[in-house]
Amino acid sequence: MTVKVEKIEGGTPHDTIMWAGLLSALVCIYLGAGLNSMFNAYTFSFFGGLAAVAAIIWGSDTIKGLCSYGIGTGVPSVGMISLGSGVIAMLIATRFSWYLAPIVLVVVAVIIGAIIGYMANDVIMMKIPVMRRSMTEVAVIGGLMLMGFAQMTTGSYALLDLAATKMSILGLPIAAGFGGSFIGASIIAVAFILGAIAVQHPFNACLGPSWKQDRMLMLAAECGFLSMLPVAFMSVAYLSLPAVIVSVVVSAAGWLYTYNEYICLAKRDAAAWLDAKPIREPEGH
């Protein structure tokens, strides 16, 4: 039994999307940390969510490239393994200063992702042309996505703040310790699942004879902003009321815009498919 291996092509080159996603995510993370420190407030924590959205858009195109080689049923497991390795990279990076942590995250995620990609392709013998690169990219994507959501939730991505932060309700301190922290309260798990679904859903939802890259990437952005909404509401336990309101407004505005754009693109592609000529049956059948 043989499996036909082919790749769906078209649209903006993947390298362009990769570099745009990586640089946008890093810039947003640094902006959030820098502006929060400059103004001694957490009002700019929403930049962490924007970093996660940038990583999710990049990730959807990476998943497309991997899934296009005929392993659609394996994408959830491949994606979860790679995204999970990004969690390890993110936690290691949080031990460093705010200006080194994002860079350390990328370096560590590249190393872990490359090892996992090698094991999958050359030890398990999956023999997928883009396996090593894709798993390396998804590890970086997972780490950046989680660091962004951590910053949006707590206003920080330092380990001490994530593991033993003072818990509050709309800025009013009520408790301290590991149990109420981003990690201790398992909010990290919720953020991981929100990001993982947002990364893996767009290509699965858009594949088919009328697949278009712009529609898939718009859906990825929509899923990213939709994931930002519950993260914004979870930040109620850590941030002040103004910071929470800003995060909710940015998330809702981004979601409404991208949702409307996605519906327009879906109508465009549906109309183009309806205008196509019917498929003729082979003679003699």
C-alpha positions as a printed Julia matrix, in Angstrom:
285×3 Matrix{Float64}:
   0.0    0.0     0.0
   1.35   3.42   -0.92
   0.24   6.88    0.13
   0.31   9.75   -2.3
   2.36  12.57   -0.77
   1.72  16.02   -2.13
   1.73  19.56   -0.84
  -0.91  22.24   -1.18
   0.74  25.3    -2.7
  -0.29  28.9    -3.21
  -0.44  32.25   -1.5
   2.24  34.08    0.48
   5.46  32.07    0.87
   5.7   30.3     4.21
   9.07  31.86    5.03
   7.49  35.31    4.8
   4.72  34.3     7.18
   7.22  32.68    9.55
   9.45  35.73    9.87
   6.47  38.08   10.12
   4.93  35.94   12.85
   8.16  35.53   14.8
   9.14  39.2    14.71
   5.6   40.42   15.41
   5.28  38.13   18.43
   8.64  39.21   19.87
   7.92  42.9    19.29
   4.51  42.65   20.98
   5.95  40.8    23.99
   8.68  43.41   24.41
   6.2   46.26   23.95
   3.94  44.87   26.66
   6.79  44.39   29.11
   8.47  47.7    28.31
   5.35  49.86   28.44
   4.09  48.2    31.64
   7.45  48.93   33.25
   7.63  52.47   31.9
   4.19  53.47   33.16
   4.3   51.24   36.26
   0.97  49.69   35.3
  -0.39  46.56   33.61
  -2.57  48.41   31.11
  -0.44  47.23   28.2
  -0.6   43.53   29.05
  -2.91  43.0    26.05
   0.2   43.15   23.86
   0.91  39.64   25.13
  -2.36  38.52   23.59
  -1.44  40.17   20.29
   1.86  38.27   20.39
  -0.11  35.04   20.79
  -2.32  35.96   17.81
   0.77  36.55   15.64
   2.16  33.16   16.68
  -1.2   31.47   15.99
  -1.38  32.9    12.46
   2.14  31.67   11.77
   1.28  28.32   13.33
  -1.79  27.78   11.16
   0.35  28.03    8.02
   2.94  25.66    9.51
   0.2   23.14   10.33
  -1.09  23.51    6.76
   2.31  22.62    5.36
   2.57  19.57    7.59
  -1.0   18.38    7.08
  -0.76  18.78    3.31
   1.59  15.81    3.17
  -1.21  13.4     3.97
  -1.03  13.11    7.77
  -4.26  14.92    8.58
  -5.23  12.46   11.31
  -1.81  12.83   12.92
  -1.75  16.61   13.1
  -3.45  16.8    16.55
  -0.83  14.5    18.1
   2.08  16.09   16.22
   0.82  19.55   17.12
   0.29  18.74   20.78
   3.75  17.21   21.15
   5.42  20.23   19.56
   3.27  22.79   21.35
   3.9   20.96   24.6
   7.64  21.21   24.07
   7.09  24.95   23.69
   5.73  24.98   27.26
   9.04  23.55   28.49
  10.98  26.21   26.58
   8.74  28.94   27.95
   9.18  27.81   31.58
  12.96  27.64   31.18
  13.02  31.11   29.63
  11.06  32.66   32.52
  14.11  32.2    34.74
  15.89  34.94   32.79
  15.39  38.7    32.78
  12.47  40.23   30.89
  14.64  41.31   27.96
  16.44  37.94   27.62
  13.51  35.6    28.27
  11.84  35.79   24.81
  15.16  35.19   23.01
  16.05  32.31   25.33
  12.6   30.85   24.67
  13.18  30.86   20.91
  16.63  29.26   21.22
  15.52  26.53   23.64
  12.35  25.81   21.64
  14.39  25.44   18.43
  16.67  22.9    20.13
  13.82  20.87   21.66
  11.7   21.03   18.51
  14.6   19.95   16.31
  15.25  16.93   18.55
  11.59  15.91   18.5
  11.4   16.43   14.74
  14.47  14.24   14.23
  13.0   11.5    16.42
   9.7   11.57   14.55
  11.17  11.62   11.06
  14.33   9.54   11.36
  13.73   7.23   14.34
  10.0    6.57   14.07
  10.58   6.8    10.29
   7.61   8.99    9.36
   9.68  10.35    6.45
   7.66  13.55    5.94
   9.76  16.17    4.05
   8.8   19.08    6.32
   8.53  17.15    9.6
  11.74  18.36   11.26
  11.22  21.99   10.29
   7.51  22.01   11.14
   7.95  20.51   14.6
  10.75  22.97   15.31
   8.55  25.88   14.25
   5.55  24.68   16.24
   7.69  24.38   19.37
   8.68  28.05   19.02
   5.08  28.98   18.24
   3.81  27.17   21.33
   6.34  28.88   23.58
   5.64  32.38   22.23
   1.89  31.81   22.37
   2.01  30.71   26.0
   4.39  33.5    27.03
   2.04  36.0    25.4
  -1.01  34.64   27.19
   0.91  34.54   30.48
   1.79  38.21   30.06
  -1.79  39.08   29.18
  -3.13  37.23   32.23
  -0.69  38.35   34.9
   1.14  41.31   33.35
   4.44  39.42   33.55
   6.28  36.37   32.24
   8.81  36.08   35.09
   8.77  32.71   36.84
   8.32  34.15   40.31
   5.26  36.09   39.18
   3.78  33.08   37.4
   4.42  30.61   40.21
   3.87  32.66   43.38
   2.09  35.8    42.32
  -0.18  37.72   44.65
  -3.72  36.91   43.62
  -6.27  39.72   43.52
  -9.72  40.55   42.27
  -9.63  43.59   40.0
  -6.44  44.76   41.65
  -7.49  44.18   45.28
  -5.09  41.7    46.97
  -6.85  38.69   48.49
  -4.22  35.94   48.68
  -0.64  35.0    47.89
   1.21  31.83   47.11
   1.53  29.04   44.58
  -2.09  27.86   44.73
  -3.5   31.04   43.23
  -0.77  31.61   40.66
  -0.86  31.27   36.87
   0.88  27.91   37.17
  -0.51  26.73   40.51
  -4.13  27.4    39.59
  -3.64  25.54   36.26
  -4.48  28.64   34.24
  -1.4   27.73   32.21
  -3.27  24.59   31.07
  -6.31  26.61   29.98
  -4.09  29.04   28.05
  -2.31  26.11   26.39
  -5.55  24.49   25.2
  -6.96  27.81   23.96
  -3.84  28.39   21.87
  -3.53  24.79   20.67
  -7.08  24.69   19.34
  -6.65  28.1    17.71
  -3.48  26.93   15.93
  -4.83  23.62   14.67
  -8.39  24.53   13.74
  -8.01  26.93   10.76
  -6.57  24.54    8.18
  -8.95  21.74    9.15
 -11.87  24.14    8.77
 -10.72  25.58    5.44
  -9.32  22.58    3.58
 -11.1   21.32    0.51
 -11.36  22.15   -3.19
 -11.89  25.85   -2.46
  -8.99  26.28   -0.02
  -7.52  29.76   -0.04
  -4.62  30.9     2.11
  -6.03  34.34    2.91
  -9.24  32.81    4.24
  -7.33  30.32    6.4
  -5.05  33.0     7.85
  -8.02  35.25    8.57
  -9.69  32.39   10.42
  -6.47  31.88   12.38
  -6.52  35.56   13.41
 -10.2   35.23   14.36
  -9.46  32.15   16.47
  -6.56  33.98   18.1
  -8.65  36.98   19.12
 -11.44  34.67   20.27
  -8.9   32.89   22.52
  -7.83  36.28   23.87
 -11.31  36.91   25.29
 -11.28  34.18   27.99
  -7.66  35.06   28.76
  -8.75  38.66   29.29
 -11.49  37.52   31.66
  -9.04  35.3    33.57
  -6.84  38.35   34.1
  -9.53  39.64   36.49
  -7.77  37.59   39.17
  -4.45  39.39   38.67
  -4.82  42.81   37.05
  -6.54  46.08   37.84
  -9.95  46.94   36.41
  -8.61  49.39   33.75
  -6.14  46.78   32.48
  -8.87  44.13   32.27
 -11.23  46.47   30.43
  -8.54  47.39   27.88
  -7.77  43.71   27.26
 -11.45  42.84   26.81
 -12.04  45.74   24.42
  -8.97  44.93   22.29
  -9.91  41.24   22.19
 -13.55  41.88   21.31
 -12.71  44.49   18.66
 -10.13  42.22   17.05
 -12.53  39.27   17.07
 -15.45  41.21   15.58
 -13.28  42.6    12.78
 -11.61  39.3    11.85
 -14.9   37.37   12.14
 -16.6   39.76    9.71
 -13.64  39.55    7.31
 -13.64  35.76    7.48
 -17.36  35.58    6.68
 -16.78  37.82    3.65
 -13.95  35.59    2.42
 -16.03  32.45    3.05
 -18.88  33.9     0.96
 -16.42  34.78   -1.79
 -15.05  31.25   -1.98
 -18.46  29.63   -1.64
 -19.78  31.68   -4.56
 -16.74  30.77   -6.66
 -17.32  27.07   -5.95
 -21.02  27.26   -6.8
 -20.14  28.81  -10.16
 -17.81  25.92  -11.01
 -18.78  23.39  -13.66
 -20.17  20.05  -12.43
 -17.79  17.11  -12.23
 -18.42  14.74  -15.12
 -18.69  11.01  -14.38
 -16.27   8.77  -16.32
 -17.85   7.13  -19.36
 -19.24   3.66  -18.79
 -20.26   4.3   -15.14
